[in-house]
Amino acid sequence: MIDWVPVVFVTFKVGIFVTCMFFAIKWHYDQGKKKGASRRALLLTGGKVAALFMLALLGVMLFTFTLAKTLGLDLSLN
């Protein structure tokens, strides 16, 4: 039998996170429109942030796999 507590809490957490991110992005977008920021500058900044996030994610993944191999963990899928 599956334990429903983690399923409910993770679903709730993901739902809250998605809702908060939507309103945070909407608020920042609206603030940018009020200040007269150009759409091009806004998209360029968003692209830079997304690229930086992807590089950080790649770095964390490489660090994790290197540490796992150093510790002798088996990472094979078979």
C-alpha positions as CSV (number, residue, x, y, z in Angstrom):
1,M,0.0,0.0,0.0
2,I,1.3,3.4,-0.9
3,D,1.8,6.0,1.8
4,W,-0.3,9.0,0.7
5,V,1.2,11.6,3.0
6,P,4.3,12.2,0.8
7,V,2.2,12.2,-2.4
8,V,-0.1,14.8,-1.0
9,F,2.6,17.0,0.4
10,V,4.8,16.9,-2.7
11,T,1.8,17.7,-4.9
12,F,0.8,20.6,-2.6
13,K,4.4,21.9,-2.6
14,V,4.7,21.8,-6.3
15,G,1.3,23.5,-6.7
16,I,2.3,26.3,-4.3
17,F,5.7,26.7,-6.0
18,V,4.2,27.0,-9.5
19,T,1.6,29.5,-8.3
20,C,4.1,31.6,-6.5
21,M,6.5,31.6,-9.5
22,F,3.7,32.6,-11.8
23,F,2.8,35.6,-9.7
24,A,6.4,36.6,-9.1
25,I,7.1,36.6,-12.8
26,K,3.9,38.4,-13.5
27,W,4.7,41.1,-10.9
28,H,8.2,41.6,-12.2
29,Y,6.9,41.8,-15.8
30,D,4.3,44.4,-14.8
31,Q,6.9,46.4,-12.9
32,G,9.1,46.4,-16.0
33,K,6.2,47.7,-18.1
34,K,5.5,50.5,-15.6
35,K,9.1,51.7,-15.7
36,G,9.1,51.7,-19.5
37,A,11.8,49.0,-19.9
38,S,12.0,47.8,-23.4
39,R,10.7,44.3,-24.1
40,R,14.1,43.4,-25.8
41,A,16.0,44.2,-22.6
42,L,13.6,42.2,-20.5
43,L,13.9,39.2,-22.8
44,L,17.7,39.5,-22.9
45,T,17.9,39.6,-19.1
46,G,15.6,36.6,-18.8
47,G,17.7,34.7,-21.3
48,K,20.9,35.5,-19.3
49,V,19.3,34.3,-16.1
50,A,18.1,31.1,-17.8
51,A,21.5,30.4,-19.2
52,L,23.2,31.1,-15.8
53,F,20.7,28.7,-14.2
54,M,21.4,26.0,-16.7
55,L,25.2,26.4,-16.2
56,A,24.8,26.2,-12.5
57,L,22.6,23.1,-12.9
58,L,25.2,21.5,-15.1
59,G,27.9,22.3,-12.5
60,V,26.0,20.7,-9.7
61,M,25.3,17.6,-11.8
62,L,29.0,17.2,-12.6
63,F,30.0,17.7,-9.0
64,T,27.4,15.2,-7.8
65,F,28.5,12.5,-10.3
66,T,32.2,13.1,-9.6
67,L,31.6,12.8,-5.9
68,A,29.5,9.7,-6.3
69,K,32.2,8.0,-8.4
70,T,34.9,9.1,-6.0
71,L,32.9,7.5,-3.1
72,G,32.6,4.3,-5.2
73,L,28.8,4.4,-5.8
74,D,27.4,2.4,-8.6
75,L,25.7,4.7,-11.1
76,S,24.9,2.2,-13.8
77,L,21.3,1.8,-15.0
78,N,21.5,-2.0,-15.4
